[in-house]
Structures are given as C-alpha cells and as structure tokens.
Amino acid sequence: MSQLSRRGFLGLGAAAAAGTLAGCSSGPPAGTATWSMWSSSAAEKKVWTDFGNYVEQQLKVRSVATLTPSNGYPTKLDLQLVSGTAGLVTALNGTLIPTYAARGAHRPLDDLIAADPDFDLDNFYPTSRRISSFNDKTYAIGFDVAPTVMYYNKDLLKQQGIALPSKTEPMSWATFRDLARQLTEPGKQYGFTCAPAIDDLVSWIYCAGGNVMSADASRSTLRDPEAMEALQYVIGLFVTDQVTPPIKNLVTESSLSNFLQGNVAFMQNGPWQVVNVRKAKFDWDINLFSSPTWAGLHNFARLGPDPTFWSALGNTAYFTLVSVPLTILVGLALALLLNLGLKRITIFRSLLLLPYATITVAVAFVWIWLYISHDGLVNAVLGWFGVTGPAWLISDSWAMPALILMSVWKSFGFGMVVFLAGLQAIPQQLYEAGRVDGTSPWNSFRHITLPMLSPALFFVVVTSVIGSFQVFDQALIMTNGGPGSRTTTLVMYIYRTGFENYDQGYAAAQSLVLFAFIVVITAGQFLFQRRLVHYDN
C-alpha cells in the first residue's frame, strides 16, 4: 500500500482509533484486506458486516474481519500478534497505542501520510493526534471520541422517594456523594458503579479542571492538584464511602452487569453501552456528569507559558497599530474631498459607503480572488509596472499586510461618514475669519478643522481600536490563521480553544484578558482626550 488515502485506509478496515500492525509471521493473502474490530452485540456485528461489504464493493478486494467482544479484545489481539495472524489494520483503544507501539507491534504511518496528498492530519482534533502518536511518530488514525456518561436507574430512585436528577443542571460532587450514600445498602444495592480504569477516571479529572498530560506532552500531570482531587474523590467512593459493589464483583461481573441486575443506582460508562442498557427490565435514563469544581485562577495561570496566546496577542496588536491609523487617514481624506461640494457627490458618497455596508464574509471571498498569485487582479496590476506580486495569503511576510489592506478598504466608510458629519457641523464663519487673516489652507486645517473635528475623530479612534482587537471574520476566511500562526488573532485563538478544542474554561480566561486589554486601552484614550479633544463649550 503506497498511499494512505481515506478510501484506501477505510479499505483496510481502519475504523476506530486504528493503526496498521507489523510483525505478522504469515500475513494475509494477496488482495485481501484483513482488519480487527471489537463487537459486543448483534447490531454492532451488522454494522461491521455492512462495512466489510462496502470495502469489497469499492476496492474490489476480499474483506476479512475479526470481530471480538470488547471485554476480551486486548487478549485476542495479543494472541493474534504472537501467532502472526493479526490483521493489517486493527481498532485499538487510544490508551493502548503507546503500549503496542513500544513493543514494535504497530507500524508507523508517517511515510504513508506524507505520500498521500488527500490525507491531512489537521482534519483531526489535536488531542486525537497526540493520543495516536508515540515518540513523535503517528501510529494510528482516530475516528471516535467517546466520553463517559452517567446512567441511572429511575425505578430505584423512585422506590427510595428520591427526586430524579435534573436534565439541565449537573449535580455537584458533594450532592452526588450524598445521594450515592443514601441509595447504598451493603450486600443488597449500591449507589454507584464504574470500571476502576483510567478511561473512567479521566472524566473526573477533566471535571476537576485537570489533565493526564502536560500541554507539551512531556510529563504526566496525574500528581497535579486537580487530578489528585479527582482521584481521591473516586477512591473515596470505593473505599471510604463504600457506595460501589465490592471490587471482586466488578472483576467477575463488570459494572454493566451490576447495573442491569437493577441493584445499582448510577453507572458511569460509555455511550456505546446504550445498546446493552436497552435490555434492562427497569426504567432508566442518562444524566449529566457531575459538574466541574471551581478551578480558581488555574486557567489564567496557563496564559503565561502559552506561546500561541502571546503570538495571537502580538498579531492582534500589529493589526491594530497599522490598520486603525490607515483607516482613519483614508476616511478623513475622503470626507474632506466629499465636503468640497462637487457635482454628483451624492453618487460617489454612496459608492464609497458600499464596502462598509457589505458583510465581511462576502468581502473576504472577493479579496481572496483579488489576491490569487497567478490570476488575481492585484498581482496583474503590479505586473503592468514590472513588479512580480507575492503569494499574498500564504506568505509569511505579506499575509498580515494583505488582511490589513482588505480591512482598511472594508472599514473606511464608517469613519468617512462620521468625519463628513463633523465637517459639515463646523461653522463656516471660522474659515472666513481665517481667510481674512491670511491663513493658509494647511494652517486652516490644522488650527480650525482638526480641533473642531476632534470629538468625531476621538469617537472613530475608540470604536476602531475596539473593533480591531476583535478582528476575526476576515482572518478566519482568508487565511484561517496561517501561514503557520502569522495571522492567528486573539479572537480566533479564543474561538479555537473554546469551540474546536472544547476547552471552555481556558477560552473564558482568554476572553477576560482580551476584555481587560480593551478596557485599559479605552480608559487611556479617555484620559488623553481631555487635552486633545475640544468640544463647543
């Protein structure tokens, strides 16, 4: 297999967090796609059977699948590796990838990924890519993110006279512990059950604001205060509060079997167990996971060592320092021109205001076309003068200036209208008095126009600075923050943190910092305006 296209990879049966395996003594027959997958129900088996049929139809090769119940899957995989009968592609829980990669059971996929122009690892979540890597090599391709959820026995809660959990508000940890204690009768029924494995513990760690690895994946963070708080809480449920079935029961029967027997109120498990929980002979539902604990200033502390945050802040400052003066100068110059009272000036006024009235998304797509390296209008015009234009939107040096130029063109209309209104409000007798005294046009502009226009100028400066610190649309559409992170603005980084990486707490901290920057800068502008802005009185 020379390329790792999506079609080719699926053809090998890669579905869940999968990676190709090496070291098979015999190997599959030529023209056969062999793959392994866990399957614990008839419904799942049908899904993978249909998937195998699809592989055969699309790639014209024989598909051979090995389906194994999930609780015996690792053991079966080990036996296949030892006997040399493992499939070309094998589904694997992400937590086990380092184990098999360190043993040499997996084959790195980097050369296949590099050889396939249609396959882009950036299409996958950063966390999924980290989980799929070992020693800076990619050993798997993730396909599924499966957080654990909390199932609960509605009949058991009603029998005890306990109100059902809210469908919109998660319980606090303290409330959940008290409820589990109330529902526990040792030897008869229990308040809570889960598998004492890292998969289930991770959910509690995340709720506490912690993580299992540092941001650069260089060390384990299980000893950090947030992770220790979560681990101690779960250990307390097992050991101190004794609200769970005995450990030996979990080993021999599993948390699912205990819950299906009807003697456990709450079960932490994956959403994939819905197909099995449907077999329960009691009424059940899924509840929101226990609410996160107060993280204090932890998210703000993360800002300091985060190079991407400071890079985004620098990009935003650069954009503001260049775009705001240019926008004001262009708007003021056009307002002075429109104020001359030329014929048909109303038509030009309307045309000049059109860019500001057009939505940013539409303008961004037009400017993408203008900036095309070979066929774009900008480089074509430069070519008339013998100048070879750059690849604007993918150049490290020109990507941000290209965004600034587009933003100035889009925004000058606002300042132009405000300045024009201010110019028309200046009493004409001031200019007449200046002309009587022999004042030059420059001195008239400097000593009459600017002082009288200063309130409008101050308003435009304040609103333009606030708007430029929130630049987002054009950067997202035209460059997506690239090349690299050259045009990643602070609002874009906040968006990616909160809505792509789902780190809402950290995104909120970044937003508050951005708000603080805007407040401080605006306050400084109001302090300076006392000396520079002149009102009628």
C-alpha positions, 0 to 999 in steps of 0.5 A, spaced: 500 500 500 503 506 497 498 511 499 494 512 505 488 515 502 481 515 506 478 510 501 484 506 501 485 506 509 477 505 510 479 499 505 483 496 510 478 496 515 481 502 519 475 504 523 476 506 530 482 509 533 486 504 528 493 503 526 496 498 521 500 492 525 507 489 523 510 483 525 505 478 522 509 471 521 504 469 515 500 475 513 494 475 509 493 473 502 494 477 496 488 482 495 485 481 501 484 486 506 484 483 513 482 488 519 480 487 527 474 490 530 471 489 537 463 487 537 459 486 543 452 485 540 448 483 534 447 490 531 454 492 532 456 485 528 451 488 522 454 494 522 461 491 521 458 486 516 455 492 512 462 495 512 466 489 510 461 489 504 462 496 502 470 495 502 469 489 497 464 493 493 469 499 492 476 496 492 474 490 489 478 486 494 476 480 499 474 483 506 476 479 512 474 481 519 475 479 526 470 481 530 471 480 538 467 482 544 470 488 547 471 485 554 476 480 551 479 484 545 486 486 548 487 478 549 485 476 542 489 481 539 495 479 543 494 472 541 493 474 534 500 478 534 504 472 537 501 467 532 502 472 526 495 472 524 493 479 526 490 483 521 493 489 517 489 494 520 486 493 527 481 498 532 485 499 538 483 503 544 487 510 544 490 508 551 493 502 548 497 505 542 503 507 546 503 500 549 503 496 542 507 501 539 513 500 544 513 493 543 514 494 535 507 491 534 504 497 530 507 500 524 508 507 523 504 511 518 508 517 517 511 515 510 504 513 508 501 520 510 506 524 507 505 520 500 498 521 500 496 528 498 488 527 500 490 525 507 491 531 512 492 530 519 489 537 521 482 534 519 483 531 526 482 534 533 489 535 536 488 531 542 486 525 537 493 526 534 497 526 540 493 520 543 495 516 536 502 518 536 508 515 540 515 518 540 513 523 535 511 518 530 503 517 528 501 510 529 494 510 528 488 514 525 482 516 530 475 516 528 471 516 535 471 520 541 467 517 546 466 520 553 463 517 559 456 518 561 452 517 567 446 512 567 441 511 572 436 507 574 429 511 575 425 505 578 430 505 584 430 512 585 423 512 585 422 506 590 427 510 595 422 517 594 428 520 591 427 526 586 430 524 579 436 528 577 435 534 573 436 534 565 439 541 565 443 542 571 449 537 573 449 535 580 455 537 584 460 532 587 458 533 594 450 532 592 452 526 588 456 523 594 450 524 598 445 521 594 450 515 592 450 514 600 443 514 601 441 509 595 447 504 598 445 498 602 451 493 603 450 486 600 443 488 597 444 495 592 449 500 591 449 507 589 454 507 584 458 503 579 464 504 574 470 500 571 476 502 576 480 504 569 483 510 567 478 511 561 473 512 567 477 516 571 479 521 566 472 524 566 473 526 573 479 529 572 477 533 566 471 535 571 476 537 576 479 542 571 485 537 570 489 533 565 493 526 564 498 530 560 502 536 560 500 541 554 507 539 551 506 532 552 512 531 556 510 529 563 504 526 566 500 531 570 496 525 574 500 528 581 497 535 579 492 538 584 486 537 580 487 530 578 489 528 585 482 531 587 479 527 582 482 521 584 481 521 591 474 523 590 473 516 586 477 512 591 473 515 596 467 512 593 470 505 593 473 505 599 471 510 604 464 511 602 463 504 600 457 506 595 460 501 589 459 493 589 465 490 592 471 490 587 471 482 586 464 483 583 466 488 578 472 483 576 467 477 575 461 481 573 463 488 570 459 494 572 454 493 566 452 487 569 451 490 576 447 495 573 442 491 569 441 486 575 437 493 577 441 493 584 445 499 582 443 506 582 448 510 577 453 507 572 458 511 569 460 508 562 460 509 555 455 511 550 456 505 546 453 501 552 446 504 550 445 498 546 446 493 552 442 498 557 436 497 552 435 490 555 434 492 562 427 490 565 427 497 569 426 504 567 432 508 566 435 514 563 442 518 562 444 524 566 449 529 566 456 528 569 457 531 575 459 538 574 466 541 574 469 544 581 471 551 581 478 551 578 480 558 581 485 562 577 488 555 574 486 557 567 489 564 567 495 561 570 496 557 563 496 564 559 503 565 561 507 559 558 502 559 552 506 561 546 500 561 541 496 566 546 502 571 546 503 570 538 495 571 537 496 577 542 502 580 538 498 579 531 492 582 534 496 588 536 500 589 529 493 589 526 491 594 530 497 599 530 497 599 522 490 598 520 486 603 525 491 609 523 490 607 515 483 607 516 482 613 519 487 617 514 483 614 508 476 616 511 478 623 513 481 624 506 475 622 503 470 626 507 474 632 506 474 631 498 466 629 499 465 636 503 468 640 497 461 640 494 462 637 487 457 635 482 454 628 483 457 627 490 451 624 492 453 618 487 460 617 489 458 618 497 454 612 496 459 608 492 464 609 497 459 607 503 458 600 499 464 596 502 462 598 509 455 596 508 457 589 505 458 583 510 465 581 511 464 574 509 462 576 502 468 581 502 473 576 504 471 571 498 472 577 493 479 579 496 481 572 496 480 572 488 483 579 488 489 576 491 490 569 487 498 569 485 497 567 478 490 570 476 488 575 481 487 582 479 492 585 484 498 581 482 496 583 474 496 590 476 503 590 479 505 586 473 503 592 468 509 596 472 514 590 472 513 588 479 512 580 480 506 580 486 507 575 492 503 569 494 499 574 498 495 569 503 500 564 504 506 568 505 509 569 511 511 576 510 505 579 506 499 575 509 498 580 515 499 586 510 494 583 505 488 582 511 490 589 513 489 592 506 482 588 505 480 591 512 482 598 511 478 598 504 472 594 508 472 599 514 473 606 511 466 608 510 464 608 517 469 613 519 468 617 512 461 618 514 462 620 521 468 625 519 463 628 513 458 629 519 463 633 523 465 637 517 459 639 515 457 641 523 463 646 523 461 653 522 463 656 516 464 663 519 471 660 522 474 659 515 472 666 513 475 669 519 481 665 517 481 667 510 481 674 512 487 673 516 491 670 511 491 663 513 493 658 509 489 652 507 494 647 511 494 652 517 486 652 516 486 645 517 490 644 522 488 650 527 480 650 525 478 643 522 482 638 526 480 641 533 473 642 531 473 635 528 476 632 534 470 629 538 468 625 531 475 623 530 476 621 538 469 617 537 472 613 530 479 612 534 475 608 540 470 604 536 476 602 531 481 600 536 475 596 539 473 593 533 480 591 531 482 587 537 476 583 535 478 582 528 476 575 526 471 574 520 476 576 515 482 572 518 478 566 519 476 566 511 482 568 508 487 565 511 484 561 517 490 563 521 496 561 517 501 561 514 503 557 520 500 562 526 502 569 522 495 571 522 492 567 528 488 573 532 486 573 539 479 572 537 480 566 533 485 563 538 479 564 543 474 561 538 479 555 537 480 553 544 473 554 546 469 551 540 474 546 536 478 544 542 472 544 547 476 547 552 471 552 555 474 554 561 481 556 558 477 560 552 473 564 558 480 566 561 482 568 554 476 572 553 477 576 560 484 578 558 482 580 551 476 584 555 481 587 560 486 589 554 480 593 551 478 596 557 485 599 559 486 601 552 479 605 552 480 608 559 487 611 556 484 614 550 479 617 555 484 620 559 488 623 553 482 626 550 481 631 555 487 635 552 486 633 545 479 633 544 475 640 544 468 640 544 463 647 543 463 649 550 
